[in-house]
Amino acid sequence: MSAIPSEFSNVTAITKANVYFDGKVVSHTIAFADGAKKTLGLIYPGSFHFGTDKAERMEIVSGSCEVRLDGHEASATFQGGTFFEVPAQSGFDISVTEGICEYICSFID
């Protein structure tokens, strides 16, 4: 497993934030020269559900969260330095109980 990146070079940062759940989840999109996009975000305490069009890889930069993928009964805890993947046309529940969970979301083709 490769390390979770601490920075990205040669990207375009989109200044308009993606704001969800009354500001409890906020991210910014970065675009790469090859057309790939990622979002860098923060999740404040609470429980949220996200749907996916494309498959996603969620890398946890810091903090922790509990995740349950759609169609699964069990949930798992992810901490800084770990990741989970979500299938396309699916979704997941994510909960943060304390602090802030920082993440990188990569859209998988």
N, CA, C and O atoms as a Tinker XYZ file with bonds, in Angstrom:
   436  protein
     1  N      0.847000   -1.184000    0.000000    73     2
     2  CA     0.000000    0.000000    0.000000    64     1     3
     3  C      0.889000    1.242000    0.000000    63     2     4     5
     4  O      1.847000    1.332000    0.768000    81     3
     5  N      0.568000    2.180000   -0.852000    73     3     6
     6  CA     1.348000    3.411000   -0.898000    64     5     7
     7  C      0.889000    4.360000    0.204000    63     6     8     9
     8  O     -0.237000    4.270000    0.693000    81     7
     9  N      1.773000    5.260000    0.578000    73     7    10
    10  CA     1.462000    6.232000    1.621000    64     9    11
    11  C      0.444000    7.250000    1.115000    63    10    12    13
    12  O      0.388000    7.559000   -0.076000    81    11
    13  N     -0.338000    7.751000    2.021000    73    11    14
    14  CA    -1.308000    8.789000    1.664000    64    13    15
    15  C     -0.527000   10.072000    1.401000    63    14    16    17
    16  O      0.310000   10.470000    2.211000    81    15
    17  N     -0.801000   10.724000    0.261000    73    15    18
    18  CA    -0.029000   11.920000   -0.108000    64    17    19
    19  C     -0.186000   13.057000    0.901000    63    18    20    21
    20  O     -1.246000   13.230000    1.503000    81    19
    21  N      0.881000   13.821000    1.072000    73    19    22
    22  CA     0.813000   15.004000    1.929000    64    21    23
    23  C      0.700000   16.283000    1.103000    63    22    24    25
    24  O      0.414000   17.351000    1.643000    81    23
    25  N      0.926000   16.172000   -0.214000    73    23    26
    26  CA     0.771000   17.319000   -1.105000    64    25    27
    27  C      0.633000   16.836000   -2.536000    63    26    28    29
    28  O      0.988000   15.704000   -2.866000    81    27
    29  N      0.110000   17.719000   -3.381000    73    27    30
    30  CA    -0.026000   17.452000   -4.808000    64    29    31
    31  C      0.622000   18.607000   -5.562000    63    30    32    33
    32  O      0.417000   19.770000   -5.215000    81    31
    33  N      1.399000   18.291000   -6.584000    73    31    34
    34  CA     2.062000   19.317000   -7.393000    64    33    35
    35  C      1.355000   19.454000   -8.735000    63    34    36    37
    36  O      0.706000   18.520000   -9.207000    81    35
    37  N      1.487000   20.618000   -9.336000    73    35    38
    38  CA     0.988000   20.878000  -10.683000    64    37    39
    39  C     -0.488000   20.553000  -10.859000    63    38    40    41
    40  O     -0.873000   19.827000  -11.775000    81    39
    41  N     -1.305000   21.098000   -9.971000    73    39    42
    42  CA    -2.752000   20.909000  -10.052000    64    41    43
    43  C     -3.437000   22.264000  -10.118000    63    42    44    45
    44  O     -2.842000   23.295000   -9.802000    81    43
    45  N     -4.682000   22.245000  -10.531000    73    43    46
    46  CA    -5.522000   23.431000  -10.486000    64    45    47
    47  C     -6.500000   23.253000   -9.337000    63    46    48    49
    48  O     -7.209000   22.248000   -9.278000    81    47
    49  N     -6.548000   24.205000   -8.430000    73    47    50
    50  CA    -7.477000   24.157000   -7.307000    64    49    51
    51  C     -8.718000   24.972000   -7.652000    63    50    52    53
    52  O     -8.623000   26.132000   -8.055000    81    51
    53  N     -9.870000   24.356000   -7.489000    73    51    54
    54  CA   -11.144000   25.041000   -7.718000    64    53    55
    55  C    -11.501000   25.775000   -6.424000    63    54    56    57
    56  O    -11.623000   25.147000   -5.373000    81    55
    57  N    -11.665000   27.079000   -6.489000    73    55    58
    58  CA   -11.844000   27.859000   -5.271000    64    57    59
    59  C    -13.234000   27.736000   -4.656000    63    58    60    61
    60  O    -13.390000   27.914000   -3.448000    81    59
    61  N    -14.235000   27.437000   -5.459000    73    59    62
    62  CA   -15.593000   27.291000   -4.931000    64    61    63
    63  C    -15.675000   25.969000   -4.158000    63    62    64    65
    64  O    -15.402000   24.905000   -4.714000    81    63
    65  N    -16.046000   26.039000   -2.895000    73    63    66
    66  CA   -16.124000   24.851000   -2.042000    64    65    67
    67  C    -17.365000   24.017000   -2.369000    63    66    68    69
    68  O    -18.385000   24.533000   -2.826000    81    67
    69  N    -17.242000   22.724000   -2.121000    73    67    70
    70  CA   -18.382000   21.806000   -2.145000    64    69    71
    71  C    -18.854000   21.713000   -0.697000    63    70    72    73
    72  O    -18.137000   21.174000    0.147000    81    71
    73  N    -20.030000   22.219000   -0.396000    73    71    74
    74  CA   -20.513000   22.282000    0.979000    64    73    75
    75  C    -21.742000   21.391000    1.113000    63    74    76    77
    76  O    -22.715000   21.544000    0.374000    81    75
    77  N    -21.690000   20.453000    2.068000    73    75    78
    78  CA   -22.776000   19.504000    2.292000    64    77    79
    79  C    -23.218000   19.556000    3.752000    63    78    80    81
    80  O    -22.452000   19.946000    4.633000    81    79
    81  N    -24.446000   19.163000    3.990000    73    79    82
    82  CA   -24.972000   19.006000    5.349000    64    81    83
    83  C    -24.733000   20.251000    6.205000    63    82    84    85
    84  O    -24.144000   20.181000    7.284000    81    83
    85  N    -25.205000   21.395000    5.693000    73    83    86
    86  CA   -25.112000   22.666000    6.421000    64    85    87
    87  C    -23.684000   23.001000    6.860000    63    86    88    89
    88  O    -23.478000   23.565000    7.935000    81    87
    89  N    -22.706000   22.654000    6.028000    73    87    90
    90  CA   -21.318000   23.000000    6.313000    64    89    91
    91  C    -20.572000   21.996000    7.173000    63    90    92    93
    92  O    -19.429000   22.242000    7.556000    81    91
    93  N    -21.201000   20.864000    7.484000    73    91    94
    94  CA   -20.523000   19.862000    8.314000    64    93    95
    95  C    -19.577000   18.985000    7.504000    63    94    96    97
    96  O    -18.746000   18.275000    8.073000    81    95
    97  N    -19.698000   19.031000    6.180000    73    95    98
    98  CA   -18.757000   18.374000    5.275000    64    97    99
    99  C    -18.416000   19.392000    4.188000    63    98   100   101
   100  O    -19.300000   19.887000    3.490000    81    99
   101  N    -17.132000   19.695000    4.055000    73    99   102
   102  CA   -16.690000   20.705000    3.096000    64   101   103
   103  C    -15.466000   20.171000    2.356000    63   102   104   105
   104  O    -14.555000   19.617000    2.971000    81   103
   105  N    -15.450000   20.340000    1.036000    73   103   106
   106  CA   -14.280000   19.919000    0.262000    64   105   107
   107  C    -13.995000   20.913000   -0.851000    63   106   108   109
   108  O    -14.832000   21.745000   -1.199000    81   107
   109  N    -12.799000   20.805000   -1.397000    73   107   110
   110  CA   -12.391000   21.552000   -2.578000    64   109   111
   111  C    -11.876000   20.551000   -3.607000    63   110   112   113
   112  O    -11.226000   19.564000   -3.265000    81   111
   113  N    -12.177000   20.826000   -4.867000    73   111   114
   114  CA   -11.754000   19.962000   -5.962000    64   113   115
   115  C    -10.405000   20.423000   -6.484000    63   114   116   117
   116  O    -10.151000   21.619000   -6.623000    81   115
   117  N     -9.539000   19.448000   -6.771000    73   115   118
   118  CA    -8.301000   19.740000   -7.479000    64   117   119
   119  C     -8.314000   18.941000   -8.779000    63   118   120   121
   120  O     -8.758000   17.794000   -8.818000    81   119
   121  N     -7.819000   19.572000   -9.837000    73   119   122
   122  CA    -7.797000   18.949000  -11.161000    64   121   123
   123  C     -6.353000   18.767000  -11.606000    63   122   124   125
   124  O     -5.518000   19.658000  -11.447000    81   123
   125  N     -6.078000   17.601000  -12.161000    73   123   126
   126  CA    -4.744000   17.261000  -12.646000    64   125   127
   127  C     -4.668000   17.481000  -14.153000    63   126   128   129
   128  O     -5.697000   17.524000  -14.827000    81   127
   129  N     -3.470000   17.619000  -14.676000    73   127   130
   130  CA    -3.266000   17.871000  -16.106000    64   129   131
   131  C     -3.852000   16.771000  -16.983000    63   130   132   133
   132  O     -4.263000   17.033000  -18.113000    81   131
   133  N     -3.894000   15.534000  -16.470000    73   131   134
   134  CA    -4.433000   14.413000  -17.257000    64   133   135
   135  C     -5.953000   14.320000  -17.200000    63   134   136   137
   136  O     -6.536000   13.391000  -17.759000    81   135
   137  N     -6.606000   15.281000  -16.523000    73   135   138
   138  CA    -8.061000   15.292000  -16.432000    64   137   139
   139  C     -8.609000   14.644000  -15.172000    63   138   140   141
   140  O     -9.802000   14.763000  -14.893000    81   139
   141  N     -7.770000   13.964000  -14.407000    73   139   142
   142  CA    -8.216000   13.347000  -13.152000    64   141   143
   143  C     -8.589000   14.434000  -12.145000    63   142   144   145
   144  O     -8.043000   15.537000  -12.166000    81   143
   145  N     -9.534000   14.098000  -11.261000    73   143   146
   146  CA    -9.946000   15.022000  -10.213000    64   145   147
   147  C     -9.976000   14.300000   -8.875000    63   146   148   149
   148  O    -10.237000   13.099000   -8.794000    81   147
   149  N     -9.704000   15.064000   -7.837000    73   147   150
   150  CA    -9.803000   14.589000   -6.460000    64   149   151
   151  C    -10.468000   15.695000   -5.658000    63   150   152   153
   152  O    -10.484000   16.853000   -6.075000    81   151
   153  N    -11.011000   15.334000   -4.516000    73   151   154
   154  CA   -11.464000   16.360000   -3.586000    64   153   155
   155  C    -10.704000   16.192000   -2.282000    63   154   156   157
   156  O    -10.397000   15.078000   -1.859000    81   155
   157  N    -10.409000   17.324000   -1.655000    73   155   158
   158  CA    -9.746000   17.370000   -0.357000    64   157   159
   159  C    -10.750000   17.968000    0.606000    63   158   160   161
   160  O    -11.250000   19.069000    0.378000    81   159
   161  N    -11.053000   17.246000    1.692000    73   159   162
   162  CA   -12.131000   17.748000    2.523000    64   161   163
   163  C    -12.008000   17.494000    4.005000    63   162   164   165
   164  O    -11.092000   16.831000    4.491000    81   163
   165  N    -12.981000   18.059000    4.700000    73   163   166
   166  CA   -13.124000   17.955000    6.151000    64   165   167
   167  C    -14.521000   17.462000    6.474000    63   166   168   169
   168  O    -15.499000   17.878000    5.854000    81   167
   169  N    -14.604000   16.563000    7.458000    73   167   170
   170  CA   -15.901000   16.106000    7.961000    64   169   171
   171  C    -15.928000   16.410000    9.458000    63   170   172   173
   172  O    -15.097000   15.915000   10.219000    81   171
   173  N    -16.883000   17.223000    9.860000    73   171   174
   174  CA   -17.060000   17.563000   11.266000    64   173   175
   175  C    -17.951000   16.510000   11.924000    63   174   176   177
   176  O    -18.590000   15.727000   11.221000    81   175
   177  N    -18.009000   16.475000   13.258000    73   175   178
   178  CA   -18.805000   15.441000   13.926000    64   177   179
   179  C    -20.252000   15.383000   13.433000    63   178   180   181
   180  O    -20.911000   16.406000   13.248000    81   179
   181  N    -20.717000   14.159000   13.229000    73   179   182
   182  CA   -22.075000   13.897000   12.760000    64   181   183
   183  C    -22.100000   12.619000   11.954000    63   182   184   185
   184  O    -21.074000   11.965000   11.766000    81   183
   185  N    -23.280000   12.272000   11.480000    73   183   186
   186  CA   -23.469000   11.079000   10.643000    64   185   187
   187  C    -24.083000   11.515000    9.322000    63   186   188   189
   188  O    -25.049000   12.278000    9.299000    81   187
   189  N    -23.517000   11.024000    8.215000    73   187   190
   190  CA   -23.906000   11.489000    6.893000    64   189   191
   191  C    -23.960000   10.318000    5.916000    63   190   192   193
   192  O    -23.265000    9.317000    6.094000    81   191
   193  N    -24.789000   10.453000    4.884000    73   191   194
   194  CA   -24.840000    9.442000    3.825000    64   193   195
   195  C    -24.483000   10.107000    2.500000    63   194   196   197
   196  O    -24.984000   11.183000    2.174000    81   195
   197  N    -23.605000    9.446000    1.739000    73   195   198
   198  CA   -23.219000    9.920000    0.416000    64   197   199
   199  C    -23.511000    8.848000   -0.610000    63   198   200   201
   200  O    -23.279000    7.665000   -0.362000    81   199
   201  N    -24.019000    9.253000   -1.764000    73   199   202
   202  CA   -24.186000    8.368000   -2.904000    64   201   203
   203  C    -23.021000    8.563000   -3.855000    63   202   204   205
   204  O    -22.393000    9.622000   -3.866000    81   203
   205  N    -22.729000    7.544000   -4.656000    73   203   206
   206  CA   -21.621000    7.632000   -5.600000    64   205   207
   207  C    -22.108000    7.364000   -7.016000    63   206   208   209
   208  O    -22.915000    6.462000   -7.241000    81   207
   209  N    -21.619000    8.144000   -7.965000    73   207   210
   210  CA   -21.807000    7.833000   -9.378000    64   209   211
   211  C    -20.637000    6.966000   -9.822000    63   210   212   213
   212  O    -20.819000    5.850000  -10.310000    81   211
   213  N    -19.423000    7.504000   -9.644000    73   211   214
   214  CA   -18.202000    6.762000   -9.960000    64   213   215
   215  C    -17.703000    6.064000   -8.699000    63   214   216   217
   216  O    -18.057000    6.446000   -7.584000    81   215
   217  N    -16.877000    5.038000   -8.888000    73   215   218
   218  CA   -16.216000    4.408000   -7.749000    64   217   219
   219  C    -15.281000    5.437000   -7.110000    63   218   220   221
   220  O    -14.730000    6.297000   -7.797000    81   219
   221  N    -15.111000    5.340000   -5.794000    73   219   222
   222  CA   -14.289000    6.296000   -5.057000    64   221   223
   223  C    -13.326000    5.573000   -4.126000    63   222   224   225
   224  O    -13.611000    4.489000   -3.617000    81   223
   225  N    -12.184000    6.205000   -3.922000    73   223   226
   226  CA   -11.242000    5.769000   -2.892000    64   225   227
   227  C    -11.146000    6.919000   -1.902000    63   226   228   229
   228  O    -10.760000    8.029000   -2.269000    81   227
   229  N    -11.493000    6.658000   -0.665000    73   227   230
   230  CA   -11.456000    7.671000    0.390000    64   229   231
   231  C    -10.253000    7.398000    1.282000    63   230   232   233
   232  O    -10.220000    6.416000    2.024000    81   231
   233  N     -9.256000    8.294000    1.194000    73   231   234
   234  CA    -8.061000    8.176000    2.015000    64   233   235
   235  C     -8.213000    9.109000    3.215000    63   234   236   237
   236  O     -8.469000   10.301000    3.051000    81   235
   237  N     -8.056000    8.572000    4.401000    73   235   238
   238  CA    -8.190000    9.370000    5.610000    64   237   239
   239  C     -6.813000    9.953000    5.945000    63   238   240   241
   240  O     -5.869000    9.218000    6.234000    81   239
   241  N     -6.717000   11.267000    5.901000    73   239   242
   242  CA    -5.459000   11.974000    6.153000    64   241   243
   243  C     -5.210000   12.081000    7.649000    63   242   244   245
   244  O     -4.103000   11.817000    8.118000    81   243
   245  N     -6.242000   12.471000    8.404000    73   243   246
   246  CA    -6.136000   12.549000    9.860000    64   245   247
   247  C     -7.522000   12.445000   10.469000    63   246   248   249
   248  O     -8.532000   12.626000    9.789000    81   247
   249  N     -7.555000   12.151000   11.763000    73   247   250
   250  CA    -8.818000   11.934000   12.434000    64   249   251
   251  C     -9.285000   10.505000   12.218000    63   250   252   253
   252  O     -8.518000    9.647000   11.781000    81   251
   253  N    -10.543000   10.262000   12.528000    73   251   254
   254  CA   -11.096000    8.924000   12.328000    64   253   255
   255  C    -12.578000    9.014000   12.003000    63   254   256   257
   256  O    -13.240000   10.014000   12.279000    81   255
   257  N    -13.078000    7.930000   11.406000    73   255   258
   258  CA   -14.483000    7.868000   11.038000    64   257   259
   259  C    -14.937000    6.414000   11.042000    63   258   260   261
   260  O    -14.125000    5.494000   10.941000    81   259
   261  N    -16.220000    6.227000   11.159000    73   259   262
   262  CA   -16.812000    4.903000   11.047000    64   261   263
   263  C    -17.608000    4.877000    9.749000    63   262   264   265
   264  O    -18.349000    5.816000    9.457000    81   263
   265  N    -17.461000    3.814000    8.969000    73   263   266
   266  CA   -18.048000    3.748000    7.630000    64   265   267
   267  C    -18.825000    2.452000    7.470000    63   266   268   269
   268  O    -18.369000    1.382000    7.873000    81   267
   269  N    -20.002000    2.566000    6.874000    73   267   270
   270  CA   -20.783000    1.395000    6.473000    64   269   271
   271  C    -21.148000    1.568000    5.013000    63   270   272   273
   272  O    -21.839000    2.519000    4.646000    81   271
   273  N    -20.677000    0.638000    4.172000    73   271   274
   274  CA   -21.001000    0.684000    2.749000    64   273   275
   275  C    -22.427000    0.228000    2.520000    63   274   276   277
   276  O    -22.911000   -0.661000    3.220000    81   275
   277  N    -23.115000    0.827000    1.543000    73   275   278
   278  CA   -24.466000    0.390000    1.191000    64   277   279
   279  C    -24.447000   -1.109000    0.900000    63   278   280   281
   280  O    -23.528000   -1.617000    0.257000    81   279
   281  N    -25.469000   -1.805000    1.380000    73   279   282
   282  CA   -25.581000   -3.231000    1.142000    64   281   283
   283  C    -24.822000   -4.091000    2.134000    63   282   284   285
   284  O    -24.871000   -5.318000    2.045000    81   283
   285  N    -24.123000   -3.477000    3.075000    73   283   286
   286  CA   -23.382000   -4.213000    4.100000    64   285   287
   287  C    -23.972000   -3.894000    5.468000    63   286   288   289
   288  O    -24.397000   -2.766000    5.717000    81   287
   289  N    -23.998000   -4.861000    6.332000    73   287   290
   290  CA   -24.508000   -4.621000    7.690000    64   289   291
   291  C    -23.417000   -4.122000    8.623000    63   290   292   293
   292  O    -23.678000   -3.306000    9.507000    81   291
   293  N    -22.196000   -4.609000    8.429000    73   291   294
   294  CA   -21.094000   -4.255000    9.328000    64   293   295
   295  C    -20.482000   -2.919000    8.939000    63   294   296   297
   296  O    -20.459000   -2.539000    7.768000    81   295
   297  N    -19.995000   -2.226000    9.940000    73   295   298
   298  CA   -19.252000   -0.994000    9.693000    64   297   299
   299  C    -17.812000   -1.210000   10.123000    63   298   300   301
   300  O    -17.501000   -2.178000   10.817000    81   299
   301  N    -16.941000   -0.309000    9.712000    73   299   302
   302  CA   -15.518000   -0.393000   10.061000    64   301   303
   303  C    -15.024000    1.009000   10.402000    63   302   304   305
   304  O    -15.546000    2.009000    9.911000    81   303
   305  N    -14.013000    1.053000   11.248000    73   303   306
   306  CA   -13.402000    2.321000   11.643000    64   305   307
   307  C    -12.127000    2.535000   10.838000    63   306   308   309
   308  O    -11.319000    1.621000   10.673000    81   307
   309  N    -11.960000    3.759000   10.341000    73   307   310
   310  CA   -10.778000    4.134000    9.567000    64   309   311
   311  C    -10.128000    5.332000   10.238000    63   310   312   313
   312  O    -10.804000    6.286000   10.621000    81   311
   313  N     -8.812000    5.273000   10.377000    73   311   314
   314  CA    -8.053000    6.350000   10.996000    64   313   315
   315  C     -7.055000    6.916000    9.995000    63   314   316   317
   316  O     -6.853000    6.352000    8.919000    81   315
   317  N     -6.433000    8.036000   10.358000    73   315   318
   318  CA    -5.432000    8.640000    9.496000    64   317   319
   319  C     -4.437000    7.610000    9.001000    63   318   320   321
   320  O     -3.927000    6.808000    9.784000    81   319
   321  N     -4.156000    7.627000    7.704000    73   319   322
   322  CA    -3.224000    6.689000    7.100000    64   321   323
   323  C     -3.883000    5.467000    6.494000    63   322   324   325
   324  O     -3.197000    4.607000    5.941000    81   323
   325  N     -5.222000    5.373000    6.589000    73   323   326
   326  CA    -5.944000    4.234000    6.011000    64   325   327
   327  C     -6.902000    4.729000    4.942000    63   326   328   329
   328  O     -7.066000    5.935000    4.758000    81   327
   329  N     -7.541000    3.787000    4.229000    73   327   330
   330  CA    -8.479000    4.162000    3.180000    64   329   331
   331  C     -9.564000    3.104000    3.045000    63   330   332   333
   332  O     -9.436000    1.986000    3.543000    81   331
   333  N    -10.638000    3.489000    2.357000    73   331   334
   334  CA   -11.672000    2.533000    1.967000    64   333   335
   335  C    -12.121000    2.890000    0.561000    63   334   336   337
   336  O    -11.949000    4.020000    0.103000    81   335
   337  N    -12.701000    1.902000   -0.116000    73   335   338
   338  CA   -13.187000    2.123000   -1.476000    64   337   339
   339  C    -14.684000    1.867000   -1.534000    63   338   340   341
   340  O    -15.214000    0.998000   -0.842000    81   339
   341  N    -15.353000    2.645000   -2.378000    73   339   342
   342  CA   -16.796000    2.569000   -2.538000    64   341   343
   343  C    -17.101000    2.270000   -4.001000    63   342   344   345
   344  O    -16.595000    2.966000   -4.881000    81   343
   345  N    -17.912000    1.258000   -4.283000    73   343   346
   346  CA   -18.234000    0.945000   -5.683000    64   345   347
   347  C    -19.038000    2.064000   -6.352000    63   346   348   349
   348  O    -19.681000    2.870000   -5.680000    81   347
   349  N    -18.989000    2.096000   -7.671000    73   347   350
   350  CA   -19.814000    3.035000   -8.445000    64   349   351
   351  C    -21.290000    2.719000   -8.233000    63   350   352   353
   352  O    -21.654000    1.588000   -7.912000    81   351
   353  N    -22.126000    3.720000   -8.413000    73   351   354
   354  CA   -23.580000    3.572000   -8.291000    64   353   355
   355  C    -23.954000    2.936000   -6.964000    63   354   356   357
   356  O    -24.783000    2.027000   -6.912000    81   355
   357  N    -23.338000    3.421000   -5.889000    73   355   358
   358  CA   -23.533000    2.874000   -4.555000    64   357   359
   359  C    -23.574000    4.030000   -3.571000    63   358   360   361
   360  O    -24.018000    5.128000   -3.908000    81   359
   361  N    -23.113000    3.784000   -2.367000    73   359   362
   362  CA   -23.058000    4.834000   -1.377000    64   361   363
   363  C    -22.500000    4.324000   -0.071000    63   362   364   365
   364  O    -22.143000    3.153000    0.059000    81   363
   365  N    -22.430000    5.230000    0.902000    73   363   366
   366  CA   -21.899000    4.851000    2.207000    64   365   367
   367  C    -22.383000    5.825000    3.270000    63   366   368   369
   368  O    -22.662000    6.993000    2.997000    81   367
   369  N    -22.473000    5.304000    4.495000    73   367   370
   370  CA   -22.730000    6.116000    5.678000    64   369   371
   371  C    -21.383000    6.370000    6.328000    63   370   372   373
   372  O    -20.562000    5.459000    6.435000    81   371
   373  N    -21.152000    7.587000    6.758000    73   371   374
   374  CA   -19.903000    7.926000    7.432000    64   373   375
   375  C    -20.229000    8.739000    8.679000    63   374   376   377
   376  O    -21.033000    9.670000    8.632000    81   375
   377  N    -19.593000    8.375000    9.802000    73   375   378
   378  CA   -19.820000    9.059000   11.071000    64   377   379
   379  C    -18.494000    9.484000   11.680000    63   378   380   381
   380  O    -17.520000    8.732000   11.683000    81   379
   381  N    -18.482000   10.692000   12.191000    73   379   382
   382  CA   -17.334000   11.215000   12.932000    64   381   383
   383  C    -17.868000   11.566000   14.314000    63   382   384   385
   384  O    -18.829000   12.325000   14.440000    81   383
   385  N    -17.241000   11.009000   15.357000    73   383   386
   386  CA   -17.758000   11.248000   16.707000    64   385   387
   387  C    -17.036000   12.362000   17.432000    63   386   388   389
   388  O    -17.608000   12.999000   18.317000    81   387
   389  N    -15.767000   12.613000   17.065000    73   387   390
   390  CA   -15.041000   13.701000   17.718000    64   389   391
   391  C    -13.961000   14.248000   16.797000    63   390   392   393
   392  O    -13.450000   13.541000   15.929000    81   391
   393  N    -13.625000   15.500000   16.996000    73   391   394
   394  CA   -12.596000   16.117000   16.172000    64   393   395
   395  C    -13.055000   16.282000   14.731000    63   394   396   397
   396  O    -14.251000   16.300000   14.443000    81   395
   397  N    -12.097000   16.400000   13.846000    73   395   398
   398  CA   -12.363000   16.577000   12.417000    64   397   399
   399  C    -11.667000   15.459000   11.670000    63   398   400   401
   400  O    -10.516000   15.134000   11.961000    81   399
   401  N    -12.351000   14.876000   10.719000    73   399   402
   402  CA   -11.768000   13.854000    9.849000    64   401   403
   403  C    -11.396000   14.539000    8.537000    63   402   404   405
   404  O    -12.255000   15.118000    7.872000    81   403
   405  N    -10.116000   14.476000    8.163000    73   403   406
   406  CA    -9.640000   15.046000    6.906000    64   405   407
   407  C     -9.470000   13.924000    5.893000    63   406   408   409
   408  O     -8.992000   12.843000    6.238000    81   407
   409  N     -9.858000   14.173000    4.646000    73   407   410
   410  CA    -9.812000   13.107000    3.645000    64   409   411
   411  C     -9.405000   13.603000    2.270000    63   410   412   413
   412  O     -9.474000   14.792000    1.955000    81   411
   413  N     -8.975000   12.634000    1.459000    73   411   414
   414  CA    -8.757000   12.815000    0.017000    64   413   415
   415  C     -9.681000   11.822000   -0.678000    63   414   416   417
   416  O     -9.613000   10.621000   -0.416000    81   415
   417  N    -10.534000   12.313000   -1.554000    73   415   418
   418  CA   -11.420000   11.432000   -2.318000    64   417   419
   419  C    -10.923000   11.386000   -3.762000    63   418   420   421
   420  O    -10.852000   12.407000   -4.446000    81   419
   421  N    -10.584000   10.182000   -4.203000    73   419   422
   422  CA   -10.159000    9.979000   -5.590000    64   421   423
   423  C    -11.277000    9.273000   -6.339000    63   422   424   425
   424  O    -11.869000    8.320000   -5.834000    81   423
   425  N    -11.559000    9.744000   -7.537000    73   423   426
   426  CA   -12.592000    9.141000   -8.355000    64   425   427
   427  C    -11.945000    8.107000   -9.256000    63   426   428   429
   428  O    -11.096000    8.438000  -10.083000    81   427
   429  N    -12.348000    6.850000   -9.095000    73   427   430
   430  CA   -11.736000    5.724000   -9.790000    64   429   431
   431  C    -12.516000    5.448000  -11.077000    63   430   432   433
   432  O    -13.744000    5.353000  -11.058000    81   431
   433  N    -11.801000    5.321000  -12.188000    73   431   434
   434  CA   -12.469000    5.031000  -13.472000    64   433   435
   435  C    -12.921000    3.595000  -13.536000    63   434   436
   436  O    -13.500000    3.174000  -14.538000    81   435
